[in-house]
C-alpha cells in the first residue's frame, strides 16, 4: 500500500466510533493517531490527553502542547506522579506495567466522565519487538492501538505523518526518563531531574538524539554514531556541565544511541538462563536414558 491507502484505512478504523480519547505524548505516533482521528471524526469528537509527571521531560510537555495546537484537537494535561506507586519507584523489570496500568486508569476515568467510548494510543507493530511490559497493561484495560491492529510499523507512521504535513514526521523516538536508570535502582525525582538537565544540556549543544543513562554517579552518554566525533570535540564542555549537575564520572558509549540499551543486560540474563535450562534438560535426559538402559 502507498501512504494514501494507509491513511484511508486508518480513517476507516476511526469512522466506526462516535468519539475517541487519544493518549497523547506529542511524538510522531500519537500525533498521527490524533490527526487522523480529527480528520475522520472532526475536532469536537477527539480529546488528546497528556500525562505530565516527573518521568516526562518538560521539553516533551511543551512539544505536546505545540503539536496539539498544530493538529487542532482539544488537548487536556493531567498531573500524575508515578513515583507514588512503590511498585514503579523500586524499578523492577516490569516497571512499565505498573506505569501503564496507572495511566490506563486515569484515561478511563476521563473517558467515562465525558462519555467517550474508546481510548486509543500510538503503539505500532515495531513496539511489540522490544521489551514492553506496558503493552500487557494497556491490553488488560482495553486501550486500543489502531496502528498495531492495522499492522503498521514505524515506517508506515512516518509516511502518513509526511503525507499529512505534520511537523513531527521526523521526530526521534522518546522514552520516559525512568528508562535511563538501571533496573533495580530506585527511581527518585532528584535522579530524574539530573538526567533531564543533562540531556537538555547536550541537546542545547546541537546533538539530535541524546540519552544520558545514569549508573549511580556515572553518566553514560549515548548520541547517534555519526555524532560521536563531535561529542569528543566538545568533551571538556560536556564534562564540565555534567559534573556541575553532580555526576562524578562522565563516559561516552562508543556503540552510540540505540533504543532500550538498558534492556541489554536483561536480555543477556534471559539468554544465560535459557542456555542453563537447556544444558540441565540435556543432562537430565542423558541421565534418564542411562538409568533406563541399566
VOVEX-439327 format. One record per residue (C-alpha): residue in three letters; residue number from 1; x, y, z. Coordinates in steps of 0.2 Angstrom, whole numbers, plus 5000, padded with zeros to 4 digits. Layout:
BEGIN
PT resn resi    X    Y    Z
PT  ala  NUM    X    Y    Z
...
END
This chain:
BEGIN
PT resn resi    X    Y    Z
PT  unk    1 5000 5000 5000
PT  unk    2 5005 5018 4997
PT  unk    3 5004 5031 5010
PT  unk    4 4987 5037 5004
PT  unk    5 4980 5020 5006
PT  unk    6 4987 5018 5023
PT  unk    7 4979 5034 5028
PT  unk    8 4962 5029 5021
PT  unk    9 4962 5013 5031
PT  unk   10 4966 5022 5047
PT  unk   11 4952 5034 5044
PT  unk   12 4940 5020 5041
PT  unk   13 4946 5012 5058
PT  unk   14 4941 5028 5067
PT  unk   15 4925 5031 5057
PT  unk   16 4917 5016 5067
PT  unk   17 4917 5027 5083
PT  unk   18 4907 5042 5089
PT  unk   19 4922 5049 5098
PT  unk   20 4939 5044 5104
PT  unk   21 4952 5049 5118
PT  unk   22 4970 5049 5112
PT  unk   23 4984 5045 5124
PT  unk   24 4995 5059 5118
PT  unk   25 5013 5062 5120
PT  unk   26 5016 5073 5105
PT  unk   27 5028 5061 5097
PT  unk   28 5025 5056 5079
PT  unk   29 5015 5040 5083
PT  unk   30 5002 5049 5094
PT  unk   31 5002 5064 5083
PT  unk   32 4997 5053 5068
PT  unk   33 4983 5045 5078
PT  unk   34 4976 5062 5084
PT  unk   35 4977 5070 5067
PT  unk   36 4969 5055 5058
PT  unk   37 4955 5054 5072
PT  unk   38 4952 5073 5069
PT  unk   39 4951 5071 5050
PT  unk   40 4939 5056 5052
PT  unk   41 4928 5062 5066
PT  unk   42 4930 5081 5067
PT  unk   43 4939 5091 5081
PT  unk   44 4925 5091 5093
PT  unk   45 4925 5072 5094
PT  unk   46 4943 5070 5098
PT  unk   47 4951 5073 5115
PT  unk   48 4970 5072 5116
PT  unk   49 4976 5069 5134
PT  unk   50 4994 5071 5140
PT  unk   51 5000 5065 5157
PT  unk   52 5013 5077 5165
PT  unk   53 5024 5069 5178
PT  unk   54 5042 5068 5184
PT  unk   55 5046 5055 5171
PT  unk   56 5041 5066 5156
PT  unk   57 5054 5079 5151
PT  unk   58 5047 5097 5152
PT  unk   59 5053 5099 5134
PT  unk   60 5041 5085 5129
PT  unk   61 5027 5093 5138
PT  unk   62 5029 5109 5129
PT  unk   63 5031 5100 5112
PT  unk   64 5014 5091 5115
PT  unk   65 5006 5107 5118
PT  unk   66 5013 5114 5101
PT  unk   67 5009 5098 5091
PT  unk   68 4991 5098 5098
PT  unk   69 4988 5116 5093
PT  unk   70 4996 5112 5076
PT  unk   71 4984 5097 5073
PT  unk   72 4969 5107 5080
PT  unk   73 4962 5095 5093
PT  unk   74 4956 5098 5111
PT  unk   75 4971 5095 5122
PT  unk   76 4970 5091 5141
PT  unk   77 4985 5089 5153
PT  unk   78 4983 5079 5168
PT  unk   79 4996 5079 5183
PT  unk   80 5001 5062 5189
PT  unk   81 5015 5056 5199
PT  unk   82 5021 5038 5196
PT  unk   83 5033 5039 5210
PT  unk   84 5019 5037 5222
PT  unk   85 5017 5019 5217
PT  unk   86 5031 5009 5226
PT  unk   87 5029 4995 5213
PT  unk   88 5035 5008 5200
PT  unk   89 5048 5018 5210
PT  unk   90 5058 5002 5215
PT  unk   91 5061 5000 5197
PT  unk   92 5058 4982 5193
PT  unk   93 5060 4974 5176
PT  unk   94 5041 4976 5173
PT  unk   95 5040 4994 5180
PT  unk   96 5031 4999 5164
PT  unk   97 5017 4988 5168
PT  unk   98 5013 4997 5183
PT  unk   99 5015 5014 5175
PT  unk  100 5004 5010 5160
PT  unk  101 4991 5002 5172
PT  unk  102 4990 5019 5182
PT  unk  103 4990 5028 5165
PT  unk  104 4975 5017 5159
PT  unk  105 4965 5020 5175
PT  unk  106 4967 5039 5173
PT  unk  107 4962 5039 5155
PT  unk  108 4947 5028 5158
PT  unk  109 4941 5039 5172
PT  unk  110 4942 5054 5160
PT  unk  111 4933 5045 5146
PT  unk  112 4920 5038 5157
PT  unk  113 4916 5056 5164
PT  unk  114 4915 5063 5146
PT  unk  115 4906 5048 5138
PT  unk  116 4920 5044 5126
PT  unk  117 4918 5025 5121
PT  unk  118 4936 5021 5116
PT  unk  119 4953 5026 5121
PT  unk  120 4967 5024 5108
PT  unk  121 4986 5025 5109
PT  unk  122 5001 5026 5096
PT  unk  123 5008 5009 5099
PT  unk  124 5013 5001 5082
PT  unk  125 5019 4984 5076
PT  unk  126 5038 4988 5080
PT  unk  127 5034 4991 5098
PT  unk  128 5030 4973 5100
PT  unk  129 5048 4968 5096
PT  unk  130 5055 4976 5111
PT  unk  131 5054 4973 5130
PT  unk  132 5037 4982 5133
PT  unk  133 5028 4975 5148
PT  unk  134 5017 4991 5147
PT  unk  135 5008 4984 5132
PT  unk  136 5001 4970 5143
PT  unk  137 4993 4983 5155
PT  unk  138 4986 4993 5140
PT  unk  139 4978 4977 5133
PT  unk  140 4971 4972 5150
PT  unk  141 4962 4989 5152
PT  unk  142 4955 4989 5134
PT  unk  143 4966 5003 5127
PT  unk  144 4966 5001 5108
PT  unk  145 4981 5003 5096
PT  unk  146 4975 5006 5078
PT  unk  147 4992 5006 5071
PT  unk  148 4996 4989 5078
PT  unk  149 4979 4982 5074
PT  unk  150 4981 4988 5056
PT  unk  151 4999 4980 5055
PT  unk  152 5008 4997 5053
PT  unk  153 5026 4999 5059
PT  unk  154 5036 5015 5062
PT  unk  155 5040 5017 5043
PT  unk  156 5021 5017 5039
PT  unk  157 5018 5030 5053
PT  unk  158 5031 5042 5046
PT  unk  159 5024 5040 5029
PT  unk  160 5007 5045 5035
PT  unk  161 5014 5060 5045
PT  unk  162 5024 5066 5030
PT  unk  163 5008 5065 5019
PT  unk  164 4998 5075 5032
PT  unk  165 5012 5088 5034
PT  unk  166 5015 5085 5052
PT  unk  167 5030 5094 5059
PT  unk  168 5035 5079 5070
PT  unk  169 5036 5067 5055
PT  unk  170 5055 5065 5058
PT  unk  171 5055 5067 5076
PT  unk  172 5066 5055 5085
PT  unk  173 5058 5042 5097
PT  unk  174 5057 5047 5115
PT  unk  175 5056 5036 5130
PT  unk  176 5052 5041 5148
PT  unk  177 5066 5047 5159
PT  unk  178 5065 5032 5170
PT  unk  179 5072 5021 5156
PT  unk  180 5089 5030 5159
PT  unk  181 5090 5021 5176
PT  unk  182 5096 5003 5178
PT  unk  183 5083 4990 5184
PT  unk  184 5083 4988 5202
PT  unk  185 5090 5005 5206
PT  unk  186 5077 5016 5214
PT  unk  187 5069 5030 5204
PT  unk  188 5068 5046 5213
PT  unk  189 5063 5064 5207
PT  unk  190 5081 5070 5210
PT  unk  191 5088 5057 5199
PT  unk  192 5076 5061 5185
PT  unk  193 5079 5080 5186
PT  unk  194 5098 5077 5185
PT  unk  195 5096 5066 5170
PT  unk  196 5083 5078 5162
PT  unk  197 5095 5093 5164
PT  unk  198 5110 5083 5157
PT  unk  199 5100 5079 5142
PT  unk  200 5094 5097 5140
PT  unk  201 5112 5102 5141
PT  unk  202 5118 5090 5127
PT  unk  203 5103 5094 5116
PT  unk  204 5107 5113 5118
PT  unk  205 5124 5109 5111
PT  unk  206 5116 5103 5095
PT  unk  207 5115 5084 5096
PT  unk  208 5100 5077 5088
PT  unk  209 5097 5062 5099
PT  unk  210 5103 5060 5116
PT  unk  211 5101 5048 5131
PT  unk  212 5111 5050 5147
PT  unk  213 5110 5033 5156
PT  unk  214 5113 5036 5175
PT  unk  215 5123 5022 5183
PT  unk  216 5124 5029 5200
PT  unk  217 5136 5044 5199
PT  unk  218 5142 5038 5181
PT  unk  219 5134 5046 5166
PT  unk  220 5134 5035 5151
PT  unk  221 5131 5046 5136
PT  unk  222 5123 5040 5120
PT  unk  223 5122 5050 5104
PT  unk  224 5120 5045 5086
PT  unk  225 5135 5036 5079
PT  unk  226 5138 5049 5067
PT  unk  227 5139 5062 5081
PT  unk  228 5152 5053 5092
PT  unk  229 5167 5063 5085
PT  unk  230 5158 5079 5089
PT  unk  231 5155 5073 5106
PT  unk  232 5174 5071 5108
PT  unk  233 5177 5088 5101
PT  unk  234 5165 5095 5115
PT  unk  235 5172 5084 5128
PT  unk  236 5178 5097 5140
PT  unk  237 5161 5107 5139
PT  unk  238 5151 5091 5141
PT  unk  239 5162 5085 5156
PT  unk  240 5161 5102 5165
PT  unk  241 5142 5104 5163
PT  unk  242 5138 5086 5168
PT  unk  243 5150 5087 5183
PT  unk  244 5141 5103 5188
PT  unk  245 5125 5093 5189
PT  unk  246 5133 5080 5201
PT  unk  247 5139 5066 5190
PT  unk  248 5157 5061 5195
PT  unk  249 5162 5050 5180
PT  unk  250 5157 5055 5163
PT  unk  251 5158 5042 5149
PT  unk  252 5153 5041 5131
PT  unk  253 5146 5025 5124
PT  unk  254 5156 5020 5109
PT  unk  255 5141 5010 5102
PT  unk  256 5131 5026 5101
PT  unk  257 5112 5028 5104
PT  unk  258 5101 5013 5102
PT  unk  259 5084 5011 5109
PT  unk  260 5082 5001 5125
PT  unk  261 5100 4999 5129
PT  unk  262 5096 4997 5147
PT  unk  263 5087 4981 5142
PT  unk  264 5103 4973 5135
PT  unk  265 5108 4966 5152
PT  unk  266 5091 4960 5155
PT  unk  267 5091 4951 5138
PT  unk  268 5108 4944 5142
PT  unk  269 5102 4937 5158
PT  unk  270 5087 4929 5149
PT  unk  271 5099 4921 5136
PT  unk  272 5110 4914 5150
PT  unk  273 5095 4907 5160
PT  unk  274 5089 4899 5143
PT  unk  275 5106 4891 5140
PT  unk  276 5107 4884 5158
PT  unk  277 5090 4877 5156
PT  unk  278 5094 4869 5140
PT  unk  279 5110 4861 5147
PT  unk  280 5100 4855 5163
PT  unk  281 5087 4847 5151
PT  unk  282 5101 4838 5141
PT  unk  283 5109 4832 5157
PT  unk  284 5093 4825 5164
PT  unk  285 5088 4817 5148
PT  unk  286 5105 4808 5147
PT  unk  287 5104 4803 5165
PT  unk  288 5087 4796 5162
PT  unk  289 5092 4786 5147
PT  unk  290 5107 4779 5157
PT  unk  291 5095 4773 5171
PT  unk  292 5083 4765 5159
PT  unk  293 5097 4756 5150
PT  unk  294 5105 4749 5165
END
